[in-house]
Amino acid sequence: MIIHGARPSPFVRKVIVFAAEKGIDVEVQSAGFGRGAEGYLKGSPFGKIPVLEDGDFLLCDSTAIITYMDALWPGSEMIPAEPRARARTIWYEEFGDTVVQPVGQKIFFNRVVAKALKAPQDLAAADRAEAEEMPRLYDYLEGVLPDSGWLVEDRFTLADLAAACPIINVTYCSDGLDAGRWPRVAAWIGAVKARPSVADALALEAPIVAGMMAKK
């Protein structure tokens, strides 16, 4: 099974970690911005990442890929079975994908990706997102994180993975997550990063991110 995409992408990371938690072996092939192997080009007509290639089956979108993986390998319960817990997990994935990521993208893209691509940077937009938009997201998470430190069922699930992935990208280029103001969020992000499946993924993407940030 092949995953086409760029490792530092929150959506690619989400799929890689989900696969690791399920015990699924995947090969990651670099792709993005219209460049990649044939499976990526055929599987993503709009140039989005990640793309899954499983034999002759091609599928894009991280949520669709995770749904496919979970159906093929139903063990590990990264997506809880209990109806309310399952629904809340899907909400937190949606929250990460459609609420957190658009804000985080303003910061990570403008401070890191655009510079690496020698594309125009809107650093003012990044600064505004950091100062005005991220605090609202941190406030929300600080209020919903339980004493266990995990969003659903007091254990690591897709809810934590999906909500944390775009924040991890923000932490690469922002020190706005104040542990004094948001102690639960800071501890949660630390716990997610320390999870072996996440730590392994971050170790593999670290030189890529370092290279991007070193671009002049």
HELIX and SHEET records of a PDB file:
HELIX    1   1 PRO A   10  LYS A   22  1                                  13    
HELIX    2   2 GLU A   38  GLY A   43  1                                   6    
HELIX    3   3 SER A   62  LEU A   72  1                                  11    
HELIX    4   4 PRO A   83  GLU A   94  1                                  12    
HELIX    5   5 PHE A   95  VAL A  100  3                                   6    
HELIX    6   6 GLN A  101  PHE A  108  1                                   8    
HELIX    7   7 PHE A  109  VAL A  113  3                                   5    
HELIX    8   8 ALA A  114  LEU A  117  1                                   4    
HELIX    9   9 LEU A  123  ARG A  128  1                                   6    
HELIX   10  10 ALA A  129  GLU A  133  3                                   5    
HELIX   11  11 MET A  134  VAL A  144  1                                  11    
HELIX   12  12 LEU A  158  CYS A  173  1                                  16    
HELIX   13  13 PRO A  183  ALA A  194  1                                  12    
HELIX   14  14 PRO A  196  ALA A  214  1                                  19    
SHEET    1   A 4 GLU A  27  GLN A  29  0                                        
SHEET    2   A 4 ILE A   2  HIS A   4  1                                        
SHEET    3   A 4 VAL A  51  ASP A  54 -1                                        
SHEET    4   A 4 PHE A  57  CYS A  60 -1                                        
END                                                                             
